[in-house]
């Protein structure tokens, strides 16, 4: 794990760490290719896992509760929402490789909504 520069140091996962997490905690996914995506959110680092999945790793302890809420509420809310949302596939636990819980979700293709208004 490397450290970011500036401010409080935060654990920054890389491809090796993500692959290790998959092999240790989701071995059925451990041989899928992992790749960085161009943009991650402010709350999570996001990596693609194969063509159909993504792994989301909270950037700090401040975002762990958000991840827990997503895991709890998304499955029940998804059928009632007007837009597709990711399915939660697996939840990882803190380990030596990464200090916080994390999730594997289905990849929802599309464009970033940044800069769009509500109608768009």
N, C-alpha and C positions, 0 to 999 in steps of 0.2 A: 504494500500500500504506500502510496506517495502522499505528500502533504501539499496543500495549496499554499500559495504565497499570500501574504497580507492578512490582517485580522487574525481571528482564532484559527488554529490549524484544524483542518477537517480531513478525515480519511477519504481519499479519492480512489475509488475502485478503477481497475484497468481490465483489459481483456483476460489476463491471466487470473485475476481474482474472480471474475465472473465465471470463468470456466471451472475454477476450483469449487466455487459454491454449487454449481450445477452438478458436478461429479460427486461431491460429498452429500448433498442434500436432495438432489433430484436426479439420481443416476440414470433414469430412463431418458433424460434430456442431455446428459453429459457429453454425448458425441455430436450434438448439433453444432453447426458453426455459430460463433458469437461475433457480432460486429457492432461497432459504435454507430450511433446515428448522429446526424449533424447537429441536432438540437436536443437538449434535455431541459426539463422544466426547472423552475427555481426550487422545487421541493424534493425532486428525485433525479438521480442519474438514471438514464434509460439506455439499455442495450437491446438490440435485436437478438433473438435466439431462434435460429432457423428462419423460415419464411413466415411462420404463423404466430410466433410468440414474442414477448418482450419481457425483460426483467427490470424491475423498478427497485432502486435502492435509495432509501431516504438520505438526504444530504446531511442531516444532523438529527440529534435526539428530538428536536422541536417538531419534526415531521413524522415521528413514529405513530403518534395518535391518529394522524391523517390516514396513514396506511392501514391501521387497524379499523378505522371507520369504513374505508373503501372495501376491505375484505368482508366486513360484516354486512354492509348495506347494499353494495352493488348487485349481488345476485338477486335480491328481492325487488330492487328498483328497476333493473334493466328492462323487464318486460313492459313496464309502464312508461318508459321514456320515449320521446319522439326521435331520438338519435341513437345510433349504436354506441354501446359502451363496452369496454373490455370485460371478458369473463375471467374470473380469478381461477387460475389453473393450479397454483401451489403457493404456499407461504413458507419462506425460509426463516430460520432462527438465527440469532446472533452466534458468531463463532470467532475463532482466531483469524479467519479470513476477512470477516466484515462484522463490525460491532453492533449492528442493529438488525431487527427483522427486515425482511424484504419480500417481494412478491413476484410471481410469474403470472402474466396475464396474456390473453389473446391479443394479437396485434389488430388494431382497427385502422385500415388504410384511409387515407384522406389527406387533406391539406391542413396546415396550422390555421386556426381561426383568428390568430392575432391580426388586428387591423380590420376585421370585418365588423359590420354592425349586426344587430339582432336579426334583422330580416334576412341578411345573407346567410 
